[in-house]
Amino acid sequence: MQIDSTIHKANALVIDSNANARSLITAQLREIGVGYVRAVTRVKDARIVLENAPFDLVICDYHFEGHDESGQDLLDELRREQLLPYSTVFMMVTAEATYSKVAEAAEAALDGYLIKPYTLTALAERVQSARHRKRVLKGIFEAIEAQNFDLAAELCLERFHKRQEFWLFAARIGAELLLRLRRPDEAKTLYEAIIAAKTVPWAKLGVARSEFASGNLAQARRTLENLIGEMPDHADSYDVLGRIHMEQGEIAAALATYRTAAELTPGCLLRMQRSGTLSFYAGERNEALKTLERTIASGLRSKLFDMYTLVLVALMRYDKRDAKGIKHTLDSLHRQIERVPDSPRLLRLQTAIQALQAMLEKRSADALTSARRLAAELDQPHADHEAASLVIAVWVRLAAADLRLEEMNEMFQRLGMRYCNSKASTEVLVSMADGHEATVQTLKDCHARVFEIAETAMKQALRGNATGSVELLIQQGDQTRNSKLIDMAMSVLKRHEEKIEAAATMELRIGELQDRWVKPLGASVGRARQAGGVALRG
């Protein structure tokens, strides 16, 4: 039984903990013409295999006896971290008891599902249908691969409006593209049209994501709270709600939200890491250590693992005066650096842990050398909020060890003026100060000063002096390198462009500042994860 003319060229991966089931599925795939079939027993092993080699077809069991991770956890992680090519068909095998969960996922991220027991004919039909959808939507996927997102969005919208084959799936991709293209209002309109045509949880979540992208945090929060009220086990909703809590600087609320998401999907590595990281920021260090060390044990070899976790664990081990624990984190990081020796970020993380190790071993000169090397990186183009958080964490511990640090106050002043650009970023830096009163006060003062500058600029614009407002923001943005002030300069310029004679020149100046100094927050406030979205490359 051969389902299409190219199936003999396909390679497949079977993921099932039951030996009899693995053997049966492998035999069935070969019978329908699949050329090469490989089988693994655990989600952990499958993740590593899929991270390192492409497969045309993946058949995965939903439930794994004795393990927290499910097949859905694996699919979610791989999709959102862009580790599955668009061409890969991913199908889930499930028992009747878990059918509702798998059927819901099949509306978007899944390519198909099979309910046990199933026949060879059912398997062949599902595989054929999924491969057919890949071929029908090939033009959309090729446009995305080429990073021609405008074309891909138009193709999706055309298919949706004409209700052509697979219009619902195309609409979801189209809405995701509109968010990528910074057209959140259009994305929201599309999500609402999808809800009107066929109510699905991911479309309601898409409305909230569109509201969030538009800056309407209060409305996004209400939308999410309503959705969670309707579906309290919809983990993706908690992910987005947690991002809103962080944006509003509510670390305790974000922790509670992310912890719920992690409990709903205990096998999700990213959610477990985020929950552990927020526990650290919230001061719940014992819980943070327990959670983050569990992620190291289960996911260190995975591409989804964030090495920033090792530094947080090293900080907590340092505070417990655990030299062996610090050495373990450093050894783990060394193995990763051997694979990626030129990574500035990994080398920065290594320097931070080396400083902690030197302090614990009473090697003051080495500790100071590492700490100053870490601080010097703040002037490098790749420096970001994460780098600033590491500097604070290491230097306050140096100060606690009574080492002479004449430059610390001035450095923290400059660091604060650059990175205290929101309540969220400031709260994270304050948490890294670990109760060091002088540092905490400096960071809070910097946050207040940044908002004072922003308020002064806005008052000038409202009084009709738009040119003076933009000039103030450019000057202060250049001096402090603060992304809020730089981005605000561009925003005010665009709003009052017709009233500003030197608008073109100012736009060039602001653009240069944005290219040099505006960076994402990075892992220090949680690795980005497009909850509820379809992963788009580029």
C-alpha positions as CSV (number, residue, x, y, z in Angstrom):
1,M,0.0,0.0,0.0
2,Q,1.7,3.2,-1.2
3,I,-0.1,6.4,-0.4
4,D,1.7,8.8,-2.8
5,S,4.5,8.8,-5.4
6,T,7.2,10.2,-3.1
7,I,6.4,8.3,0.2
8,H,9.3,5.9,-0.5
9,K,11.7,8.9,-0.1
10,A,10.3,9.8,3.3
11,N,12.0,9.2,6.6
12,A,9.9,8.7,9.8
13,L,10.5,8.8,13.6
14,V,8.3,6.7,15.9
15,I,8.1,7.9,19.6
16,D,6.5,5.4,21.9
17,S,7.4,3.9,25.3
18,N,5.7,0.6,24.5
19,A,7.9,-1.9,22.7
20,N,5.0,-3.7,21.0
21,A,3.4,-0.4,19.8
22,R,6.8,0.8,18.4
23,S,7.2,-2.4,16.5
24,L,3.7,-2.3,15.1
25,I,3.8,1.3,14.0
26,T,7.3,0.8,12.4
27,A,5.9,-2.2,10.4
28,Q,2.8,-0.3,9.4
29,L,4.8,2.7,8.1
30,R,7.0,0.4,6.1
31,E,4.0,-1.3,4.7
32,I,2.5,2.0,3.4
33,G,5.8,2.7,1.7
34,V,7.9,4.9,4.0
35,G,11.6,4.4,3.1
36,Y,13.3,4.8,6.5
37,V,11.9,4.5,10.0
38,R,13.7,5.1,13.3
39,A,12.2,4.5,16.7
40,V,12.9,6.0,20.2
41,T,11.3,5.3,23.6
42,R,11.3,8.6,25.5
43,V,10.3,12.2,24.8
44,K,13.7,13.3,26.1
45,D,15.5,11.2,23.4
46,A,13.1,12.3,20.7
47,R,13.7,15.9,21.4
48,I,17.5,15.5,20.9
49,V,17.0,13.4,17.7
50,L,14.6,16.0,16.2
51,E,16.9,18.9,17.2
52,N,19.7,17.4,15.2
53,A,18.0,15.8,12.1
54,P,15.0,16.6,10.0
55,F,12.2,14.0,9.5
56,D,9.4,14.0,7.0
57,L,7.0,12.2,9.3
58,V,6.8,11.9,13.1
59,I,4.4,9.5,14.9
60,C,4.3,10.2,18.6
61,D,2.3,8.6,21.4
62,Y,0.5,11.1,23.7
63,H,1.0,9.4,27.0
64,F,4.3,8.0,28.3
65,E,4.0,5.7,31.3
66,G,6.0,6.8,34.3
67,H,6.9,10.2,32.8
68,D,5.5,13.7,33.3
69,E,6.2,14.7,29.7
70,S,3.6,14.0,27.0
71,G,3.7,14.0,23.2
72,Q,1.9,17.3,23.3
73,D,4.7,18.8,25.4
74,L,7.2,17.7,22.9
75,L,5.3,19.1,20.0
76,D,4.7,22.5,21.7
77,E,8.4,22.9,22.5
78,L,9.6,22.0,19.0
79,R,7.1,24.2,17.2
80,R,7.6,27.3,19.3
81,E,11.4,26.9,19.2
82,Q,11.3,26.5,15.4
83,L,12.9,23.1,15.6
84,L,10.5,21.4,13.2
85,P,10.6,22.2,9.5
86,Y,7.3,23.2,7.9
87,S,7.5,20.1,5.7
88,T,7.5,17.7,8.7
89,V,4.2,15.9,9.4
90,F,3.6,15.4,13.1
91,M,0.9,13.0,14.1
92,M,-0.2,12.0,17.6
93,V,-1.5,8.6,18.8
94,T,-3.9,8.8,21.7
95,A,-6.3,6.7,23.7
96,E,-10.0,7.6,23.8
97,A,-9.6,9.2,27.3
98,T,-7.3,11.9,26.0
99,Y,-9.0,12.4,22.7
100,S,-10.4,15.9,23.6
101,K,-7.0,17.3,24.4
102,V,-5.5,16.0,21.2
103,A,-8.4,17.0,19.0
104,E,-8.1,20.6,20.2
105,A,-4.4,20.6,19.4
106,A,-5.1,19.1,16.0
107,E,-7.0,22.3,15.0
108,A,-3.6,24.1,14.6
109,A,-0.3,22.7,15.6
110,L,-0.9,19.0,14.9
111,D,-1.1,17.6,11.4
112,G,-3.3,14.7,12.5
113,Y,-4.1,12.2,15.2
114,L,-5.0,8.5,15.6
115,I,-7.2,7.0,18.3
116,K,-6.1,3.6,19.6
117,P,-6.8,1.0,18.3
118,Y,-6.5,2.0,14.7
119,T,-6.2,0.2,11.4
120,L,-3.5,0.4,8.7
121,T,-6.0,2.1,6.5
122,A,-6.7,4.8,9.1
123,L,-2.9,5.4,9.4
124,A,-2.5,5.7,5.6
125,E,-5.5,8.1,5.3
126,R,-4.2,10.4,8.0
127,V,-0.7,10.5,6.6
128,Q,-2.0,11.1,3.1
129,S,-4.3,13.9,4.2
130,A,-1.5,15.6,6.2
131,R,1.0,15.4,3.3
132,H,-1.7,16.8,1.0
133,R,-2.2,19.8,3.3
134,K,1.5,20.5,3.2
135,R,1.4,20.5,-0.6
136,V,-1.7,22.7,-0.8
137,L,-0.1,25.3,1.5
138,K,3.4,25.0,0.0
139,G,3.3,28.6,-1.5
140,I,2.6,30.1,2.0
141,F,5.4,28.1,3.6
142,E,7.9,28.9,0.9
143,A,7.1,32.6,1.2
144,I,7.8,32.4,5.0
145,E,11.0,30.5,4.4
146,A,12.1,33.3,2.1
147,Q,11.1,35.8,4.8
148,N,8.6,37.4,2.4
149,F,6.1,37.8,5.2
150,D,3.9,40.3,3.3
151,L,3.3,37.9,0.5
152,A,2.7,35.0,2.9
153,A,0.2,37.1,4.8
154,E,-1.7,38.0,1.6
155,L,-1.8,34.4,0.5
156,C,-3.2,33.4,3.9
157,L,-5.9,36.2,3.8
158,E,-6.9,35.2,0.3
159,R,-7.4,31.6,1.3
160,F,-9.4,32.6,4.4
161,H,-11.7,35.1,2.6
162,K,-12.4,32.6,-0.2
163,R,-12.8,29.8,2.2
164,Q,-10.5,27.7,0.2
165,E,-9.2,24.3,1.3
166,F,-7.5,24.5,4.8
167,W,-8.7,28.1,5.2
168,L,-8.8,27.9,9.1
169,F,-5.2,26.8,9.3
170,A,-4.1,29.5,6.8
171,A,-6.0,32.1,8.8
172,R,-4.0,31.2,11.9
173,I,-0.7,31.5,10.1
174,G,-2.0,34.8,8.5
175,A,-2.8,36.3,11.9
176,E,0.6,35.3,13.2
177,L,2.2,37.0,10.2
178,L,0.2,40.2,10.8
179,L,1.5,40.3,14.4
180,R,5.1,39.7,13.1
181,L,4.5,42.6,10.6
182,R,3.4,44.9,13.5
183,R,-0.2,45.0,12.3
184,P,-1.9,43.9,15.5
185,D,-5.2,45.6,14.7
186,E,-5.5,43.6,11.5
187,A,-4.5,40.5,13.3
188,K,-7.2,41.0,15.9
189,T,-9.8,41.5,13.2
190,L,-8.8,38.2,11.6
191,Y,-8.8,36.4,14.9
192,E,-12.3,37.7,15.7
193,A,-13.5,36.6,12.2
194,I,-12.1,33.1,12.9
195,I,-14.0,33.1,16.3
196,A,-17.2,34.1,14.4
197,A,-16.7,31.3,11.9
198,K,-15.6,28.6,14.4
199,T,-14.9,29.3,18.1
200,V,-11.5,27.9,19.0
201,P,-9.4,28.7,22.0
202,W,-6.3,29.7,20.1
203,A,-8.3,32.4,18.2
204,K,-9.5,33.9,21.5
205,L,-5.9,33.8,22.7
206,G,-4.9,35.5,19.5
207,V,-7.2,38.4,20.3
208,A,-5.4,38.9,23.6
209,R,-2.0,38.7,21.9
210,S,-3.1,41.3,19.4
211,E,-4.3,43.6,22.3
212,F,-1.0,43.1,24.1
213,A,1.0,43.9,20.9
214,S,-1.1,47.1,20.6
215,G,-0.1,48.1,24.1
216,N,-3.6,47.7,25.5
217,L,-2.5,45.7,28.5
218,A,-5.7,46.2,30.5
219,Q,-7.9,44.9,27.8
220,A,-5.6,42.0,27.0
221,R,-5.6,41.0,30.7
222,R,-9.4,41.0,30.8
223,T,-9.6,38.9,27.6
224,L,-7.2,36.4,29.1
225,E,-8.9,36.2,32.4
226,N,-12.2,35.5,30.6
227,L,-10.6,32.8,28.5
228,I,-9.0,31.2,31.6
229,G,-12.4,31.3,33.3
230,E,-13.8,29.4,30.4
231,M,-10.8,27.1,30.0
232,P,-8.7,26.9,33.2
233,D,-6.4,24.2,31.8
234,H,-5.4,26.2,28.7
235,A,-1.7,26.6,29.5
236,D,-0.9,29.0,26.7
237,S,-3.3,31.6,28.2
238,Y,-1.2,31.6,31.4
239,D,2.0,32.2,29.3
240,V,0.6,35.4,27.8
241,L,-1.0,36.6,31.1
242,G,2.4,36.0,32.8
243,R,4.1,38.3,30.2
244,I,1.5,41.0,31.0
245,H,2.3,40.6,34.7
246,M,6.0,41.0,34.0
247,E,5.4,44.0,31.7
248,Q,3.6,45.6,34.6
249,G,6.4,44.7,37.1
250,E,4.2,42.3,39.1
251,I,6.8,39.6,39.7
252,A,4.8,37.7,42.4
253,A,1.7,37.6,40.1
254,A,3.9,36.5,37.1
255,L,5.3,33.7,39.2
256,A,1.9,32.4,40.3
257,T,0.8,32.5,36.7
258,Y,3.8,30.8,35.2
259,R,3.8,28.2,38.0
260,T,0.2,27.3,37.0
261,A,1.3,26.9,33.4
262,A,4.2,24.7,34.5
263,E,1.9,22.6,36.7
264,L,-0.5,22.1,33.8
265,T,2.3,20.9,31.5
266,P,4.9,19.3,33.9
267,G,7.0,18.1,31.0
268,C,7.5,21.5,29.4
269,L,11.1,22.5,29.9
270,L,10.7,26.2,29.1
271,R,7.8,26.7,31.5
272,M,9.7,24.9,34.2
273,Q,12.7,27.2,33.6
274,R,10.6,30.3,33.6
275,S,8.8,29.3,36.9
276,G,12.2,28.6,38.5
277,T,13.6,32.0,37.3
278,L,10.6,33.9,38.6
279,S,10.9,32.1,41.9
280,F,14.5,33.4,42.1
281,Y,13.4,37.0,41.4
282,A,10.6,36.7,44.0
283,G,13.1,35.7,46.6
284,E,11.8,32.1,46.9
285,R,15.3,30.7,46.5
286,N,14.8,27.2,47.9
287,E,12.0,26.6,45.4
288,A,14.0,28.2,42.6
289,L,17.0,26.0,43.3
290,K,14.8,22.9,43.4
291,T,13.0,23.8,40.1
292,L,16.1,24.9,38.2
293,E,18.2,22.0,39.2
294,R,15.4,19.7,37.9
295,T,15.6,21.5,34.5
296,I,19.3,20.9,34.4
297,A,18.9,17.2,35.2
298,S,16.2,16.8,32.5
299,G,17.1,19.2,29.8
300,L,20.7,20.3,29.8
301,R,21.5,18.6,26.5
302,S,18.5,20.1,24.8
303,K,18.7,23.1,22.5
304,L,15.6,24.4,24.4
305,F,17.7,24.7,27.6
306,D,18.7,28.2,28.5
307,M,22.2,28.4,30.0
308,Y,21.3,31.4,32.1
309,T,19.8,28.9,34.4
310,L,23.3,27.7,35.3
311,V,24.3,31.1,36.5
312,L,21.2,31.4,38.7
313,V,21.9,28.0,40.2
314,A,25.6,29.1,40.7
315,L,24.5,32.2,42.6
316,M,22.3,30.2,44.9
317,R,25.0,27.6,45.4
318,Y,27.5,30.5,46.2
319,D,25.1,31.9,48.8
320,K,25.0,28.4,50.4
321,R,28.8,28.3,50.2
322,D,28.6,25.2,48.1
323,A,31.9,25.0,46.1
324,K,31.0,21.6,44.7
325,G,27.7,22.9,43.3
326,I,29.4,25.9,41.7
327,K,31.9,23.6,40.0
328,H,29.2,21.5,38.7
329,T,27.5,24.5,36.9
330,L,30.9,25.6,35.6
331,D,31.7,22.1,34.2
332,S,28.2,22.0,32.5
333,L,28.8,25.4,30.9
334,H,32.3,24.4,29.8
335,R,30.9,21.4,27.8
336,Q,28.5,23.8,26.0
337,I,31.3,26.3,25.3
338,E,33.3,23.5,23.7
339,R,30.4,23.1,21.2
340,V,30.0,26.9,20.6
341,P,33.4,28.4,21.5
342,D,32.8,31.8,20.0
343,S,29.6,32.7,21.8
344,P,30.0,36.0,23.6
345,R,27.0,35.2,25.8
346,L,28.3,31.8,26.9
347,L,31.7,33.3,27.7
348,R,30.0,36.1,29.7
349,L,28.0,33.5,31.7
350,Q,31.3,31.6,32.3
351,T,33.0,34.8,33.6
352,A,30.2,35.3,36.1
353,I,30.5,31.8,37.5
354,Q,34.3,32.0,37.6
355,A,34.0,35.2,39.7
356,L,31.7,33.4,42.2
357,Q,34.1,30.4,42.3
358,A,37.1,32.7,42.9
359,M,35.3,34.5,45.7
360,L,34.3,31.3,47.4
361,E,38.0,30.1,47.2
362,K,39.2,33.4,48.7
363,R,41.1,34.3,45.5
364,S,40.3,38.0,45.7
365,A,42.5,39.1,42.8
366,D,41.0,36.6,40.4
367,A,37.5,37.5,41.6
368,L,38.1,41.2,40.9
369,T,39.6,40.4,37.5
370,S,36.6,38.4,36.4
371,A,34.1,40.9,37.9
372,R,35.8,43.8,36.0
373,R,35.9,41.8,32.8
374,L,32.2,41.3,33.2
375,A,31.6,45.0,33.8
376,A,33.7,45.9,30.8
377,E,31.3,44.0,28.6
378,L,28.6,46.6,29.3
379,D,30.3,48.8,26.7
380,Q,30.2,46.1,24.0
381,P,27.5,46.1,21.2
382,H,26.1,42.7,22.4
383,A,25.5,43.9,26.0
384,D,21.9,43.7,27.1
385,H,19.7,43.6,30.2
386,E,20.9,40.1,31.1
387,A,24.6,41.3,31.1
388,A,23.6,44.1,33.5
389,S,21.8,41.7,35.8
390,L,24.9,39.5,36.0
391,V,27.1,42.5,36.8
392,I,24.9,43.5,39.7
393,A,24.6,39.9,41.1
394,V,28.4,39.5,41.1
395,W,29.4,42.9,42.3
396,V,27.0,43.1,45.3
397,R,28.5,39.8,46.4
398,L,32.0,41.3,46.0
399,A,30.9,44.2,48.2
400,A,29.5,41.8,50.8
401,A,32.9,40.1,50.9
402,D,34.4,43.5,51.9
403,L,36.5,44.0,48.8
404,R,37.4,47.6,47.8
405,L,35.2,48.6,44.9
406,E,35.7,52.3,44.2
407,E,34.1,52.2,40.8
408,M,30.9,50.3,41.8
409,N,28.7,53.2,42.6
410,E,29.4,55.1,39.4
411,M,29.1,51.9,37.3
412,F,25.7,51.1,38.9
413,Q,24.5,54.6,38.2
414,R,25.3,54.3,34.5
415,L,23.9,50.8,34.4
416,G,20.7,52.0,36.0
417,M,20.2,54.9,33.7
418,R,20.5,52.6,30.7
419,Y,18.5,49.5,31.8
420,C,15.9,50.8,34.2
421,N,13.6,51.6,31.3
422,S,10.4,49.9,32.6
423,K,9.0,48.6,35.9
424,A,9.7,45.0,34.8
425,S,13.3,45.6,33.9
426,T,13.9,47.6,37.1
427,E,12.3,45.0,39.4
428,V,14.5,42.3,37.9
429,L,17.6,44.3,38.5
430,V,16.5,45.1,42.0
431,S,16.0,41.4,42.7
432,M,19.5,40.7,41.4
433,A,20.9,43.2,44.0
434,D,19.9,40.7,46.6
435,G,18.9,43.3,49.2
436,H,22.0,45.5,48.9
437,E,20.4,48.7,50.1
438,A,22.6,51.2,48.3
439,T,22.3,49.4,45.0
440,V,18.5,49.0,45.3
441,Q,18.1,52.7,46.0
442,T,20.4,53.6,43.1
443,L,18.3,51.5,40.7
444,K,15.0,52.9,41.9
445,D,16.4,56.5,41.6
446,C,17.5,55.8,38.1
447,H,14.0,54.4,37.2
448,A,12.4,57.6,38.6
449,R,14.9,59.8,36.7
450,V,14.2,58.1,33.4
451,F,10.5,58.6,33.7
452,E,11.0,62.2,34.8
453,I,12.9,62.8,31.5
454,A,10.2,61.1,29.5
455,E,7.5,63.1,31.3
456,T,9.3,66.4,30.7
457,A,9.6,65.5,27.0
458,M,5.9,64.7,26.7
459,K,5.0,68.0,28.3
460,Q,7.1,69.9,25.8
461,A,5.4,68.1,22.9
462,L,1.9,68.8,24.4
463,R,2.8,72.5,24.7
464,G,3.6,72.6,21.0
465,N,7.4,72.3,21.2
466,A,7.7,68.9,19.4
467,T,11.2,69.7,18.1
468,G,12.5,70.4,21.6
469,S,10.8,67.3,22.9
470,V,12.5,65.0,20.3
471,E,15.8,66.8,20.8
472,L,15.7,66.2,24.5
473,L,14.9,62.6,24.1
474,I,17.7,62.1,21.5
475,Q,20.2,63.9,23.7
476,Q,19.3,61.9,26.8
477,G,19.0,58.7,24.8
478,D,22.5,59.2,23.4
479,Q,23.9,60.0,26.9
480,T,22.2,57.2,28.8
481,R,21.7,54.6,26.0
482,N,18.2,54.0,27.5
483,S,16.0,52.2,25.0
484,K,12.8,53.7,26.4
485,L,14.0,57.2,25.7
486,I,15.4,56.3,22.3
487,D,12.2,54.6,21.2
488,M,10.1,57.4,22.6
489,A,12.1,59.9,20.5
490,M,11.0,58.0,17.4
491,S,7.4,57.7,18.6
492,V,7.1,61.5,19.3
493,L,8.9,62.3,16.0
494,K,6.4,60.2,14.0
495,R,3.4,61.7,15.8
496,H,4.5,65.3,15.1
497,E,6.5,64.8,11.9
498,E,4.7,67.5,10.0
499,K,5.6,70.2,12.7
500,I,9.3,69.4,12.8
501,E,11.5,70.9,10.1
502,A,14.5,68.6,10.7
503,A,12.4,65.5,10.9
504,A,14.4,63.5,8.3
505,T,17.7,64.3,10.0
506,M,16.3,63.5,13.4
507,E,15.0,60.2,12.2
508,L,18.4,59.2,11.0
509,R,20.0,60.1,14.3
510,I,17.3,58.1,16.2
511,G,17.7,55.1,13.9
512,E,21.4,55.0,14.5
513,L,20.8,55.0,18.3
514,Q,18.2,52.2,18.0
515,D,20.6,50.1,15.9
516,R,23.4,50.5,18.5
517,W,21.6,50.4,21.9
518,V,18.1,49.1,21.7
519,K,18.3,45.4,22.7
520,P,15.7,42.9,23.8
521,L,15.5,42.2,27.5
522,G,16.9,38.7,27.1
523,A,16.7,35.7,29.3
524,S,16.8,37.7,32.5
525,V,13.1,38.4,32.2
526,G,12.2,35.1,30.6
527,R,12.9,33.6,27.3
528,A,10.5,34.7,24.5
529,R,7.8,32.1,23.8
530,Q,5.0,32.8,21.3
531,A,2.3,31.2,23.4
532,G,-0.6,30.1,21.3
533,G,1.1,31.1,18.1
534,V,2.5,29.2,15.1
535,A,6.3,29.4,15.1
536,L,7.5,31.5,12.1
537,R,11.1,31.4,11.0
538,G,13.2,34.5,10.4
